[in-house]
Amino acid sequence: MKKLLAIFALLPFLGVAQDIKAYQNYDFVAGDKIIFADDFSDSRQGEFGIHWKLNGGQAVVNKAGDENALFITQFYTVLSPRMKTPSYLPAEFTIEFDTWHDEAYDSNAGVMLLLKNGEDTPVTLTTYNVYVTCDYPGGTLNGPLPESLKSENYFNKWHHYAIAYKNNQLKVYCDQYRVLVVPDIEFKAVSVSMAGNASEGKNMMFKNFKLAAGGDMNIIGKAFTDGKYISHGIRFDVNKATIKPESMGEINAIAKILKENPSLKYEIGGHTDSDGDNASNMKLSQARAEAVKNQLVSTGIEASRLTTKGYGETKPIADNNTFDGKANNRRVEFLKL
């Protein structure tokens, strides 16, 4: 195991940075209240993730580029979030995570998301090789990945998965593409697990897992009308003001609302958790707010309609002593002026 970890630590796992312009038509909107989030930053390298239960197989946290990830090291590993109750999924929810696979010996190797209800697992989202699949009342629906993600284009780089469940409809996105829509899934999931089939000697991992309640462009519109919108779907690189491409679903939705209401003006507020020193957090939050403004301006919104302010850690909305509380405190707020 030590030798294996040493090999992991030497690998870059940086992949190729995606162009945010590729996400201009992305329409995924993350839920507005985080239920569970883990970037593995508070788990010790070389140990299992402290916020997860291991239900089978083996997995270990280690460095992947400049972030921590959970490496699956044994065939068919299954793990689930540590939650206070066994049934915790709301009526509407979104799930996001990043995955990496070395080119696999077995085409069935891959990280999987399992939506569960008791012993049943009728919905299985697999990243196998070129497909996302799920069991459906009429059989199995397969959503083939686009040609730009298939085969050699898929392996040895990070991919972002986003899943939205609302009104018995399931949508699955890989990177900037919507790859599967199940219009009537006829199944109420109550919990979620992650699983993986590891190819011997190959790296398989996931990071930046986030489960949130809600997720709907209409929610954004109502919040803007009410005067305040809190975004957890606009995300940034670690300790940077670089917007992650998958944030564009929410930014696109906000830009649409602003264009439909040209008289409205907003303050964009950046907020952090309490990790780090106050001065650094204030500076980072200001830079992130400005980055969001610049991105909205690039979509055609007049700069004069938007102001920015960094609040750092000074206005928490959740307990900074818990990992999910910190995740809720890391946010961007839009306040009508």
N, C-alpha and C positions, 0 to 999 in steps of 0.2 A: 504493500500500500504506500509506504514512504517513497519508493522509487516511482510509483505511478504519480503521486502528488508532485514530485520534483519535475517530472516531465510536463505535467499540466502547467506548472508555474512558469516554465520557460516559453510556452506558446503565446503568441501575441493576441489572438482572438479579436482582432480589431476590425477585420472585414473591410469592405469598401463603403465609405460614407455615402449615404443616399442623398440625392438632390431633392431639396424640399419642394422644388417646382414639380416633381413627379406626383406630389400629393395635392395638386390644385383642385382635383375633382373628388377628393376623399371626403366621405360624408359620415364617417363614424363619429358619434358623440359619446364620450364617456359619462358614466353616472356621476351625479353631483354630490354623493356622500360616500366616502370610502368606508367599506366594511372590514377589509383586510388588505394590507399591502406589505410587501417584503422585498427590499433590494439587497438583503443579506449583509448589509453593512455592519450590523451588530452581532453577526455570527462569526465565530472564530474560524480562521482558515484551517483546513484539515479536520474539521469536525462537521457533524450534521447540522442543518439549519435549525436554530432554536425555536422558530415559530411554526415548525412542521412536525407532524407525526409520521413515523416510518411504518408503513403497513406491509412492506415486503421489499426484498432486494437490498440495495445499498446505494447511498448517495453521500456526497461530501462537498462542503463549501470550499471554494478556492478562488484565486484571482483569475479574472478573464479580462485582459487588457487593463483598464484602469478602474474596473468595477468587479465586485464579487458576484459569483454565480453558483448555482447548485449543479454539480456534476453528477450525472447518473452513471454508476460504475458497474452495475450488475444487471443481467437480463431481467426484464419485466419488474422494475422497481415501481412501487406505488407509494405515494405520500399524500397527506392531506393537511390543510391548514389547522392550526390549533385554535379552535373556536369554543366559546362557552357553552353552546348548545349544539346538538347534532343536526338540527334543521335551522339553517340560517339564511338561505337564499330568499330574497324578497320576490315579489311578483314581477318586478322588472329589474334587470341587473346587466352590468357589463363586466367583462373580464379581459385583461390585457397581460401579455407577457412576451418576452423576447426569447428566441431559441437559436441554438447553434448545433450543427451536425458536421462532423467530418464525413467525407464520402464513405458510405456504409458498405460493409460486406453484404448485408441483408437489406433488400429494398424495403422490408417492413420495419426496419429500425427507425425509431423516431420518438420524440417527446409527444405525449398525448394529454389532452384535457378530457376528463370524465365528469359528466354531469350525472348526479346520482339521486336515487330515491330508494332507500332500503338496499336490497341486494341487486336491484336493477341498475343497469348502465345502458339505457337505450340510446343515449346520445354520446358518441365518441368522436371527438375531433382529432384527427391524426395528421401529423405532418410527414407521414411516411416518406414519400419520395416526391410524388407529384400530385397527391390527392388530399383533400379534406373529406372525410366521410362521416355519416351519421345514420343510425337505424331510424327508419321511418315507417309509419303504419302500412304503407304500400310496398315496402321493401327497403333497400338501402339507396340513399341518394349520395352521389359522388360529385364533388366540385373540383374539377381538374384545375390545377394552377396554370396560369398563363405561360406561354412559351419562354418568356424572359425569366421565369423562376424554375424551370424544369431542369432535371438532371444536373449537369455540372454547374449550372447557374444557381442551384439551390444550396449546394454543400459549401462548407468552409467560409460561411459568412453568417452574420446575424440577420434574423427575420423577426418582424413584429407581427404577432397575432392579436386580433381584437374580435371579441364575441359579444353580440348584443341580443338579449332576450326580452321580448315585449309582446304582450297580447298573443301568446302561443306562437309567435314567429321568432325564428332564430336566424341571425345573420353572422357570417364568418368572413373576416378580412385577413389577408396575408399581405403584409407591407401595404402598398397603396391600392391593392385590388380587393374588390368584394368577390369572393370565390364561391360562396354557397349561400342560398336563401332557402330555408325550410318554412313554407308559408303557414303550416298548421301542424305543430309538432305533437300535439295531444299528449303532452307529458309535463308534469310539474316537478322540476328538479328541486331538491331541498339542500343539497350539499355538492361539493366539488372536490375532485382529487386530481393530482398530476401523476402521470405514469410514463414509463419509457422502456423501450427494448434496446438495450445497449449492444452494439457490435464490439466484439473483443478487440481491445487495443485502439478503439476509436473514441473520440470525444463527443459527448452528448450532454447538453446543459440547458438551463433556462435561468432567467434573471428578470428583475423588475416586474414581479407579479403584482397585479392590482385587481381587486374585486370591489365594485361600487354599486350602490343602489341607484336606480333610475337610468337615464340615458336617452335623451330625446331633444331634437331641435326645438320642439314646441315649448319645452321647459325653459330653454334659453330665452325665447321670445317673451314669455310671461315674466321672467325675472327682470329682463331689461325694461319691460313696461312698468313693473313695480318699483324700479329704480336701483336695484342692486343685484348683480349676478356674481356668484362665486364659482370659479372654474378650477377643477382638479384635472381637467383633460389637457391643459396646456402644460407641456413638460419640457424640461431642459436637461442638457448634459450635466453630469455631476460637477457641482461647484463652478458652473459656467452659466453664461446668459445665452447660450446657443440653443435655439428652439429645436426640439426633436421633430422630425418630419411627421410623425403620427399625430402631432398636435393640430395638424391642418384641418381635420374634420371639424373641430370646434371653432377654430379661427375662421374657416370658411362660413360656418353658420352665423357667427357673430358679424362678419362682414356683410352678409346678406341682410341681416336685421338693420344694420346701420345704414345701408343703402336704401332700404325701404322706409326709413325714418330719418330723412336728411337734416331735420332740425335738432336732433338729439345730440348732446355732447356728454362725454364721459371722462372720468378719471380712471386710469388704469393703475391699480395698486399692486405692488409686488410684496409677497409675504413669505417668510421662511420659518422653519422650526427653530428650536433653541440651541441646536448643535453649533459649535463654533463661537467666536466672539461677536459681540454686538456690532462693532464697527464694520467687520467683514460682512456680516449678514445684511446690514443696512445698505452697504455698497452693492452687494450682489442683488438684493431685491430691487434696487433702483435700476440696475442694468437690465434685469429681466423685464421689468415693466416697459422700459424703453425699447427692448427687442420686440415685444408684443406690439407696441405702437407702430414701430417701423414695418412690421410684417403686415399689419392692417393697412397702413398707408400704401404699401406695395400692391394691395388689392384694389386700390382706387378710393380709399377713404381719405377725406381731407385731414391733414395733420392738425389744423386749427380746432378740430372737433375733439381732439384727444389730448389730455394732459397725463403726466406720469408722476408717481410718487412711490418711493421705496419705504416700507414700514419695518423691514427686517423681522425680528421676532417679537415686536412690541404689541401686537394685537392677535394673540392666539385665540382660536375658536374651539380648541380641544386640548386635552391634557398632554403636555410635552414629555411626560414621564412614561408614556406608552408609545409603542411603535406605530399603531394605527392613528393615535392622536397626532403624532408628528407628521404623518402622511396627510392628514386633513389640514394641518397648519401650513403646509407647503402649498401655496395657492396663488392664483391671480384673481383679483376682484375688479369688477367694473361698477363704478358708482356714478349714477346720473347726476349731472351738474345743473 
